[in-house]
Amino acid sequence: MRRIRKNNHLHDFRIGDFRYGMMDPADDWGEKDLRDERQFTTGKVLGTTIDQFVYEYDFGDGWTHAVRVQRLLPASETNN
């Protein structure tokens, strides 16, 4: 998935029944249900049925965002 922000703050996307986020092999917090966000695209995860999901940025501050998908656009040179 494309990162919304390009830095190292912990974050995750809760989409459907799954969580996607930054994997840290040195971390032993038991995040076994967390999927590596680098292995997925937004389009593949959202599909055509998901119209909202939760994005949490910076776990220490707890910035939680409800994201609503208004429309899906095909990928192109100017829209990717």
Secondary structure, DSSP 8 states (H G I E B T S, - for coil): ---SS-S---EEEEETTEEEE---TT--S--TTEEEGGG--HHHHHTTT--EEEEEE-TTTTEEEEEE--------SS--
